[in-house]
Amino acid sequence: MADSKREVERKYEATPETRLPDLTRAAGVSAVVHRGLGELDAVYYDTADLRLAADSLTLRRRTGGDDAGWHLKIPVSADVREEIRAPLTDALPPGLGDLLRSRVRRTPVDPVVRILSARDVHHLLDADGALLAEVSIDEVLAERLTEEGHGATAAWTEMEVELADDADPALLDAVERRLRKAGIRPSAAPSKLSRALAETAPGKPRRKEKKEPAPRTAGDHVLAYVRRQVTALVELDPAVRRDLPDSVHRMRVATRRLRSALRTYRKVLDRSVTDPLRDELKWLAAELGVDRDQEVLDARLSSRVAALPGTLVLGPVEARLRITSVARRTGSRRRVASVLDAERYLTLLDALDGLLADPPLRPDAARAPRATLPRAVLKDYERLATRVGNALGLPAGEERDTAMHEARKAAKRVRYAAEAARPALGKPAKRFARRMKSVQSVLGDHQDSVVARDALRTLAVQAHGAGESAFTWGLLYGREEATAEARERELPEVWARASRPGPRAALEG
């Protein structure tokens, strides 16, 4: 079974002669204790084209030290990585292999570098003797294991400062100030692996990849947005597999934003290529939605029950709600896991990569952003206006509920379109997206009440069949009905503000 920890560390250049300065002068450090020497032997794995390294992931099998085993490190932010560990085995544990799937797809990972480290460890302690950080000076020898460049070696010395669990990140700044005063500078390499790959590369050292040029045309801006959403899909895959909080929601949002952009900007990207992708993205969003919708429903009903006075909670309401939630969420999580393991999903990721590698640009893609993007956003807006008008013209009831749901989806599409155009159109697009979000929020709460009422009716039937009181479920049903009516009364005013002509005119400059 894999476990994980949040690794917060900084690396510094060192030499064999480097000695630690007096770190008790760093704020909060009361003692520096020498913990001795150790030897570590790690083999790093990647695809032949180094896909993991390109995304700053590291996968290693390490022996020696007190954490021998398989380690997968996923970047979180500057200085921070999530380290996922599995017991030491000969072959890559399947659980870790699954977390690599969105990056490597069907390509195997093989040894690329072996790194031997002679480590000299010191602990920084506070006044109570609690561990604040571990400082190590590593004598490193790296050997390339790939077919090309096999046997090439590199050696260097570096220093690492790793924060202890729950320690204040400000300690890293305090320690760095003392190190800098002693002439010790931050390392240019973010990890041992990146340095090893660079210094053992065949021929000339690898140059840093140039940054993408700033978007200029409408096509540039649309592709930049599409690329961000594809990147989000790939990066969120491991989090969804680990069932991390909000991960399914964020992956579903990226899927919807991507699908929406391909529809909105059909004058930029040829729909004969993008329509099949939209169909597959619709499938993925629907599969992710099974778990996400249940998560939203659980949170809504739980908060409603918690808000009731105890005198109005009759029968085992919380227990029934909890049992129902666990059963449904367990099934939905299994379904999501099976989707991410499906060949259909991997084929979709391949197709998205192909879209970015060879985009099917139409003539409008070469035009200036202000000549193309506002028209696409406003076309989606007109569709929304029609749907809102239709919903407002219907009497209360199931038909109106359906119409408001369709309007909600249209509002979300307009908002996504404006957000995609924001880097090109600036504040007008930001303000317009905010107006559309206000409409989406009202319509979204209304739809959530529709879904909640359906679930509450089912729970009431189940409770009645089990001989329990259905009073509380009926009470909650009535409150959800009142919520829906309130949103329906609120919509005309919210729409009147959002549909004022000023923000639309500002989009067109």
C-alpha positions as CSV (number, residue, x, y, z in Angstrom):
1,M,0.0,0.0,0.0
2,A,1.5,3.4,-1.0
3,D,1.6,6.3,1.4
4,S,2.5,9.9,0.8
5,K,4.1,12.9,2.5
6,R,4.5,16.5,1.5
7,E,8.2,17.2,0.8
8,V,9.3,20.8,1.3
9,E,13.0,21.4,0.5
10,R,15.6,23.6,-1.1
11,K,18.8,22.6,-2.8
12,Y,22.2,24.5,-2.7
13,E,25.5,24.2,-4.5
14,A,28.3,22.8,-2.4
15,T,31.8,21.5,-2.7
16,P,33.6,18.7,-0.8
17,E,35.1,21.4,1.4
18,T,31.7,22.9,2.3
19,R,30.9,23.1,6.0
20,L,27.7,24.1,7.7
21,P,27.7,27.6,9.1
22,D,26.3,28.2,12.6
23,L,22.6,27.6,11.9
24,T,21.6,28.2,15.5
25,R,21.7,31.9,14.5
26,A,18.7,31.2,12.2
27,A,15.4,32.3,13.8
28,G,13.8,29.4,15.8
29,V,16.8,27.0,15.7
30,S,18.2,26.2,19.1
31,A,20.5,23.3,18.3
32,V,22.2,21.5,15.4
33,V,22.7,17.8,15.9
34,H,24.9,15.7,13.7
35,R,23.1,12.4,12.8
36,G,26.0,10.7,11.0
37,L,26.8,9.4,7.5
38,G,24.8,7.2,5.2
39,E,24.8,5.8,1.7
40,L,21.9,5.9,-0.7
41,D,21.5,4.0,-4.0
42,A,18.7,5.1,-6.3
43,V,17.8,4.1,-9.8
44,Y,15.5,6.5,-11.6
45,Y,12.9,5.4,-14.2
46,D,11.4,7.2,-17.2
47,T,10.3,6.7,-20.7
48,A,12.9,6.7,-23.5
49,D,11.8,10.2,-24.4
50,L,11.9,11.3,-20.7
51,R,8.3,12.3,-20.4
52,L,8.3,12.3,-16.6
53,A,11.4,14.5,-16.4
54,A,9.7,16.9,-18.9
55,D,6.9,17.3,-16.4
56,S,9.3,17.5,-13.4
57,L,8.2,14.1,-12.0
58,T,10.7,11.7,-10.6
59,L,10.3,7.9,-10.1
60,R,13.0,6.1,-8.3
61,R,13.7,2.8,-6.6
62,R,16.0,3.5,-3.7
63,T,17.9,1.4,-1.2
64,G,19.7,2.6,1.9
65,G,18.5,5.1,4.5
66,D,15.3,4.8,6.5
67,D,12.9,5.2,3.5
68,A,14.0,2.5,1.1
69,G,11.4,1.7,-1.5
70,W,9.8,3.2,-4.6
71,H,9.2,6.9,-4.6
72,L,7.2,9.0,-7.0
73,K,7.5,12.8,-6.6
74,I,4.9,15.1,-8.1
75,P,5.5,18.9,-8.1
76,V,3.0,20.9,-6.2
77,S,4.6,24.4,-6.1
78,A,8.0,26.0,-5.7
79,D,10.0,24.0,-3.1
80,V,7.1,21.6,-2.6
81,R,6.5,18.1,-4.0
82,E,4.2,15.3,-3.1
83,E,6.2,12.2,-2.4
84,I,4.2,8.9,-2.8
85,R,6.0,5.8,-1.5
86,A,5.6,2.1,-1.9
87,P,7.5,-0.8,-0.4
88,L,10.7,-2.0,-1.9
89,T,10.0,-4.6,-4.7
90,D,11.8,-5.7,-7.8
91,A,9.2,-4.5,-10.2
92,L,7.3,-1.1,-10.3
93,P,4.3,-1.4,-7.9
94,P,1.0,-1.3,-10.0
95,G,-0.4,1.5,-7.8
96,L,2.5,3.8,-8.7
97,G,2.3,2.7,-12.4
98,D,-1.3,3.8,-12.5
99,L,-0.4,7.3,-11.3
100,L,1.9,7.7,-14.3
101,R,-0.7,6.6,-16.8
102,S,-1.8,10.0,-18.1
103,R,1.9,10.9,-18.8
104,V,3.3,7.6,-20.2
105,R,0.1,6.1,-21.7
106,R,1.2,2.7,-23.0
107,T,4.9,3.4,-23.0
108,P,7.0,1.4,-20.5
109,V,9.3,3.1,-18.0
110,D,12.9,1.9,-17.8
111,P,16.0,2.8,-15.8
112,V,17.6,6.0,-17.1
113,V,20.0,7.1,-14.3
114,R,21.6,5.6,-11.2
115,I,22.5,8.0,-8.5
116,L,24.8,7.1,-5.5
117,S,24.9,9.5,-2.6
118,A,27.1,9.7,0.4
119,R,25.0,11.7,2.8
120,D,26.1,13.6,5.9
121,V,23.0,14.5,7.9
122,H,22.3,17.2,10.5
123,H,19.1,17.9,12.4
124,L,17.9,21.4,13.3
125,L,16.0,21.4,16.6
126,D,13.9,23.9,18.4
127,A,14.1,24.8,22.1
128,D,12.0,21.8,23.0
129,G,14.2,19.4,21.0
130,A,11.6,19.0,18.3
131,L,12.8,18.5,14.7
132,L,12.5,21.6,12.5
133,A,14.5,20.5,9.4
134,E,17.1,18.1,8.1
135,V,20.2,19.4,6.4
136,S,22.3,17.0,4.4
137,I,25.4,17.4,2.4
138,D,25.5,14.9,-0.4
139,E,28.5,13.6,-2.4
140,V,26.8,12.5,-5.6
141,L,27.8,10.2,-8.4
142,A,25.4,9.8,-11.3
143,E,25.6,7.2,-14.1
144,R,23.5,7.2,-17.2
145,L,21.7,3.9,-18.0
146,T,20.0,4.7,-21.2
147,E,21.1,3.1,-24.4
148,E,22.3,6.4,-25.8
149,G,25.0,7.7,-23.5
150,H,25.2,4.6,-21.4
151,G,27.9,4.7,-18.8
152,A,28.4,8.4,-18.9
153,T,29.0,9.8,-15.4
154,A,28.9,13.0,-13.5
155,A,29.8,13.9,-9.9
156,W,29.0,16.9,-7.7
157,T,28.3,18.0,-4.2
158,E,25.1,19.6,-3.1
159,M,23.2,20.5,0.1
160,E,19.6,19.9,0.9
161,V,17.4,21.5,3.5
162,E,14.2,19.6,4.0
163,L,11.5,20.9,6.3
164,A,10.1,18.6,9.0
165,D,6.4,17.7,8.9
166,D,4.3,20.6,10.2
167,A,7.3,23.0,10.6
168,D,6.9,26.6,9.6
169,P,8.0,27.2,6.0
170,A,9.5,30.5,7.1
171,L,12.3,28.5,8.6
172,L,13.6,27.8,5.1
173,D,14.1,31.5,4.5
174,A,15.8,32.0,7.8
175,V,18.2,29.1,7.1
176,E,18.8,30.3,3.6
177,R,19.9,33.8,4.8
178,R,22.6,32.1,7.0
179,L,23.7,29.9,4.1
180,R,24.0,32.9,1.8
181,K,26.0,34.8,4.3
182,A,28.4,31.8,4.3
183,G,28.7,32.0,0.5
184,I,26.4,29.0,-0.2
185,R,24.1,29.6,-3.1
186,P,20.8,27.9,-4.4
187,S,21.3,25.2,-6.9
188,A,20.4,25.9,-10.5
189,A,19.1,22.3,-10.8
190,P,15.7,21.6,-9.3
191,S,16.5,17.9,-8.6
192,K,19.3,15.4,-8.6
193,L,17.7,13.7,-11.6
194,S,17.5,16.9,-13.7
195,R,21.2,17.6,-13.1
196,A,22.2,14.0,-13.8
197,L,20.3,14.0,-17.1
198,A,21.8,17.3,-18.1
199,E,25.4,16.4,-17.2
200,T,25.4,12.9,-18.6
201,A,23.6,13.7,-21.8
202,P,25.3,12.6,-25.0
203,G,27.1,15.4,-26.8
204,K,26.4,18.9,-25.7
205,P,24.5,19.5,-22.4
206,R,20.8,19.8,-23.0
207,R,19.7,23.4,-23.4
208,K,16.7,24.7,-21.5
209,E,13.6,24.7,-23.7
210,K,12.7,28.1,-24.9
211,K,9.5,29.6,-23.6
212,E,6.5,29.7,-25.9
213,P,6.2,33.0,-27.6
214,A,3.5,35.3,-26.4
215,P,0.2,34.7,-28.2
216,R,-0.5,37.2,-31.0
217,T,-3.3,35.9,-33.2
218,A,-6.8,34.6,-32.3
219,G,-5.5,31.1,-33.0
220,D,-2.6,31.6,-30.7
221,H,-4.9,32.5,-27.8
222,V,-7.4,29.7,-28.4
223,L,-4.6,27.1,-28.6
224,A,-3.0,28.5,-25.4
225,Y,-6.3,28.1,-23.6
226,V,-6.8,24.6,-25.0
227,R,-3.2,23.6,-24.0
228,R,-3.9,24.8,-20.4
229,Q,-6.9,22.6,-20.1
230,V,-5.2,19.6,-21.6
231,T,-2.3,20.1,-19.2
232,A,-4.9,20.3,-16.3
233,L,-6.4,17.0,-17.4
234,V,-3.1,15.2,-17.4
235,E,-1.9,16.7,-14.1
236,L,-5.1,16.0,-12.3
237,D,-5.3,12.3,-13.3
238,P,-3.1,11.1,-10.4
239,A,-5.0,13.2,-7.9
240,V,-8.3,11.7,-9.1
241,R,-6.9,8.1,-8.9
242,R,-5.9,8.9,-5.3
243,D,-9.3,10.3,-4.5
244,L,-7.9,13.6,-3.3
245,P,-10.4,16.3,-2.3
246,D,-11.9,18.3,-5.2
247,S,-9.8,16.5,-7.8
248,V,-12.8,15.0,-9.7
249,H,-14.5,18.4,-9.8
250,R,-11.4,20.1,-11.1
251,M,-10.8,17.5,-13.7
252,R,-14.4,17.7,-14.8
253,V,-14.2,21.5,-15.1
254,A,-11.1,21.2,-17.2
255,T,-12.9,18.7,-19.5
256,R,-16.0,21.0,-19.8
257,R,-13.9,24.1,-20.4
258,L,-12.0,22.3,-23.2
259,R,-15.2,21.0,-24.8
260,S,-16.8,24.4,-24.6
261,A,-13.7,26.1,-26.2
262,L,-13.8,23.7,-29.1
263,R,-17.5,24.5,-29.7
264,T,-17.2,28.3,-29.2
265,Y,-14.2,28.8,-31.3
266,R,-15.2,26.8,-34.4
267,K,-14.2,29.7,-36.6
268,V,-10.7,29.2,-35.3
269,L,-10.4,25.4,-35.1
270,D,-11.9,23.1,-37.8
271,R,-15.0,21.4,-36.4
272,S,-14.5,18.4,-38.6
273,V,-11.5,17.6,-36.4
274,T,-12.8,19.0,-33.1
275,D,-16.4,17.6,-33.1
276,P,-15.2,14.0,-32.6
277,L,-13.0,15.2,-29.7
278,R,-16.0,17.1,-28.2
279,D,-18.0,13.9,-28.3
280,E,-15.3,12.1,-26.4
281,L,-14.9,14.9,-23.9
282,K,-18.7,14.8,-23.3
283,W,-18.3,11.1,-22.5
284,L,-15.5,11.8,-20.0
285,A,-17.3,14.7,-18.3
286,A,-20.4,12.5,-17.9
287,E,-18.4,9.7,-16.3
288,L,-16.6,12.1,-14.0
289,G,-20.0,13.7,-13.2
290,V,-21.4,10.6,-11.6
291,D,-19.0,11.0,-8.7
292,R,-19.0,14.7,-8.6
293,D,-22.8,15.0,-8.7
294,Q,-23.0,12.6,-5.8
295,E,-20.4,14.6,-3.9
296,V,-22.4,17.8,-4.3
297,L,-25.6,16.2,-3.4
298,D,-24.1,14.6,-0.2
299,A,-22.7,17.9,0.9
300,R,-26.0,19.7,0.3
301,L,-28.2,17.2,2.1
302,S,-25.8,16.9,5.0
303,S,-25.7,20.6,5.5
304,R,-29.5,20.8,5.4
305,V,-29.9,18.1,8.0
306,A,-27.2,19.6,10.2
307,A,-29.1,23.0,10.1
308,L,-32.3,21.5,11.5
309,P,-33.2,21.7,15.2
310,G,-32.9,18.3,16.8
311,T,-36.7,18.3,17.5
312,L,-37.3,18.1,13.7
313,V,-35.0,15.2,13.0
314,L,-37.2,12.2,13.5
315,G,-35.8,8.7,13.0
316,P,-32.3,7.6,11.9
317,V,-32.0,10.4,9.3
318,E,-28.2,10.9,9.6
319,A,-27.5,7.2,9.5
320,R,-29.6,6.6,6.4
321,L,-28.1,9.5,4.7
322,R,-24.6,8.3,5.5
323,I,-25.2,4.8,4.4
324,T,-26.7,5.9,1.1
325,S,-23.9,8.3,0.5
326,V,-21.1,5.7,1.2
327,A,-22.8,3.1,-1.1
328,R,-23.2,5.5,-4.0
329,R,-19.8,7.2,-3.6
330,T,-18.0,3.8,-3.5
331,G,-19.7,2.8,-6.7
332,S,-19.0,6.1,-8.4
333,R,-15.3,6.0,-7.4
334,R,-14.9,2.6,-8.8
335,R,-16.5,3.8,-12.0
336,V,-14.1,6.7,-12.3
337,A,-11.1,4.5,-11.7
338,S,-12.3,2.1,-14.5
339,V,-12.7,5.0,-16.9
340,L,-9.2,6.3,-16.3
341,D,-7.9,2.8,-17.0
342,A,-9.9,2.5,-20.2
343,E,-8.3,2.5,-23.6
344,R,-10.9,5.0,-24.7
345,Y,-9.5,7.6,-22.2
346,L,-5.9,7.1,-23.3
347,T,-6.9,7.4,-26.9
348,L,-8.6,10.7,-26.1
349,L,-5.4,12.0,-24.4
350,D,-3.5,11.0,-27.5
351,A,-6.0,12.8,-29.8
352,L,-5.7,16.0,-27.7
353,D,-1.9,15.8,-28.0
354,G,-2.3,15.4,-31.7
355,L,-4.6,18.5,-31.9
356,L,-2.0,20.6,-30.2
357,A,0.8,19.2,-32.3
358,D,-1.0,19.8,-35.6
359,P,-3.9,22.2,-35.0
360,P,-6.6,22.3,-37.7
361,L,-6.5,26.1,-38.0
362,R,-9.1,27.9,-40.1
363,P,-8.6,31.3,-41.8
364,D,-10.0,33.3,-38.8
365,A,-7.2,31.9,-36.7
366,A,-4.7,34.2,-38.3
367,R,-6.7,37.3,-37.5
368,A,-6.2,39.6,-34.6
369,P,-7.9,38.4,-31.4
370,R,-10.2,41.4,-31.2
371,A,-11.4,40.7,-34.7
372,T,-12.5,37.1,-33.9
373,L,-12.8,36.3,-30.2
374,P,-15.6,38.8,-29.2
375,R,-17.9,37.6,-32.0
376,A,-17.6,34.0,-30.8
377,V,-18.3,35.0,-27.2
378,L,-21.3,37.1,-28.1
379,K,-22.7,34.3,-30.3
380,D,-22.8,32.1,-27.2
381,Y,-24.3,35.0,-25.3
382,E,-27.2,35.2,-27.8
383,R,-27.9,31.5,-27.3
384,L,-28.0,32.1,-23.5
385,A,-30.4,35.1,-23.9
386,T,-32.8,32.9,-25.9
387,R,-32.7,30.2,-23.3
388,V,-33.2,32.5,-20.3
389,G,-36.1,34.2,-22.1
390,N,-37.7,30.8,-22.7
391,A,-37.3,29.8,-19.1
392,L,-38.7,33.0,-17.8
393,G,-41.7,32.7,-20.1
394,L,-42.8,29.3,-18.7
395,P,-45.0,28.6,-15.7
396,A,-43.5,26.9,-12.7
397,G,-43.1,23.2,-13.0
398,E,-41.1,20.5,-14.6
399,E,-40.9,22.1,-18.0
400,R,-39.5,25.3,-16.5
401,D,-37.0,23.3,-14.4
402,T,-35.7,21.7,-17.6
403,A,-35.5,25.1,-19.3
404,M,-33.6,26.7,-16.4
405,H,-31.2,23.7,-16.5
406,E,-30.5,24.3,-20.2
407,A,-30.0,28.0,-19.5
408,R,-27.5,27.1,-16.8
409,K,-25.4,25.1,-19.2
410,A,-25.5,28.0,-21.7
411,A,-24.4,30.5,-19.0
412,K,-21.5,28.3,-18.1
413,R,-20.5,28.1,-21.8
414,V,-20.5,31.9,-22.2
415,R,-18.5,32.3,-19.0
416,Y,-15.9,29.8,-20.2
417,A,-15.8,31.5,-23.6
418,A,-15.1,34.9,-21.9
419,E,-12.5,33.4,-19.6
420,A,-10.7,31.9,-22.6
421,A,-10.7,35.3,-24.3
422,R,-9.5,37.2,-21.2
423,P,-5.8,37.1,-21.9
424,A,-6.5,38.8,-25.2
425,L,-9.4,41.1,-24.3
426,G,-8.4,42.0,-20.7
427,K,-10.7,43.5,-18.2
428,P,-13.9,43.7,-20.4
429,A,-13.7,39.9,-20.7
430,K,-13.1,39.5,-17.0
431,R,-16.1,41.7,-16.1
432,F,-18.3,39.9,-18.7
433,A,-17.3,36.5,-17.3
434,R,-18.2,37.7,-13.8
435,R,-21.7,38.8,-15.0
436,M,-22.2,35.4,-16.6
437,K,-21.1,33.6,-13.4
438,S,-23.7,35.4,-11.4
439,V,-26.4,34.1,-13.7
440,Q,-24.8,30.6,-13.6
441,S,-24.8,30.6,-9.8
442,V,-28.6,31.3,-9.6
443,L,-29.4,28.7,-12.2
444,G,-27.0,26.2,-10.6
445,D,-28.5,26.5,-7.2
446,H,-31.9,26.0,-8.7
447,Q,-30.8,22.9,-10.5
448,D,-29.2,21.5,-7.3
449,S,-32.5,21.9,-5.6
450,V,-34.2,20.0,-8.4
451,V,-31.7,17.1,-8.0
452,A,-32.0,17.3,-4.2
453,R,-35.8,17.0,-4.2
454,D,-35.6,13.9,-6.4
455,A,-33.1,12.3,-3.9
456,L,-35.2,13.4,-0.9
457,R,-38.3,11.8,-2.3
458,T,-36.3,8.5,-2.8
459,L,-35.0,8.7,0.8
460,A,-38.5,9.3,2.1
461,V,-39.8,6.2,0.2
462,Q,-37.0,4.1,1.6
463,A,-37.5,5.3,5.1
464,H,-41.3,4.7,4.9
465,G,-40.7,1.2,3.6
466,A,-38.3,0.5,6.5
467,G,-40.9,1.6,9.0
468,E,-39.1,4.9,9.8
469,S,-40.6,8.4,10.0
470,A,-40.5,10.2,6.6
471,F,-41.3,13.6,8.3
472,T,-37.8,15.0,8.1
473,W,-37.3,14.1,4.5
474,G,-40.6,15.7,3.6
475,L,-39.6,18.8,5.6
476,L,-36.3,19.1,3.7
477,Y,-38.2,18.5,0.4
478,G,-40.4,21.5,1.2
479,R,-37.4,23.7,2.0
480,E,-35.7,22.7,-1.3
481,E,-38.9,23.6,-3.1
482,A,-38.8,27.0,-1.4
483,T,-35.2,27.5,-2.4
484,A,-36.1,26.8,-6.1
485,E,-38.9,29.3,-5.9
486,A,-36.6,31.9,-4.5
487,R,-34.1,31.4,-7.3
488,E,-36.8,31.7,-9.8
489,R,-37.9,35.0,-8.3
490,E,-34.3,36.1,-8.2
491,L,-33.4,35.3,-11.8
492,P,-35.1,38.2,-13.7
493,E,-33.2,40.8,-11.7
494,V,-29.9,39.0,-12.0
495,W,-30.4,38.5,-15.7
496,A,-31.4,42.2,-16.1
497,R,-28.0,43.3,-14.6
498,A,-26.0,40.7,-16.5
499,S,-27.6,41.5,-19.9
500,R,-26.9,45.2,-19.8
501,P,-25.4,46.2,-23.2
502,G,-22.4,48.0,-21.7
503,P,-20.3,44.9,-20.9
504,R,-21.0,43.4,-24.3
505,A,-20.0,46.6,-26.1
506,A,-16.8,46.7,-24.1
507,L,-15.9,43.3,-25.4
508,E,-15.8,44.6,-28.9
509,G,-13.6,47.5,-27.9
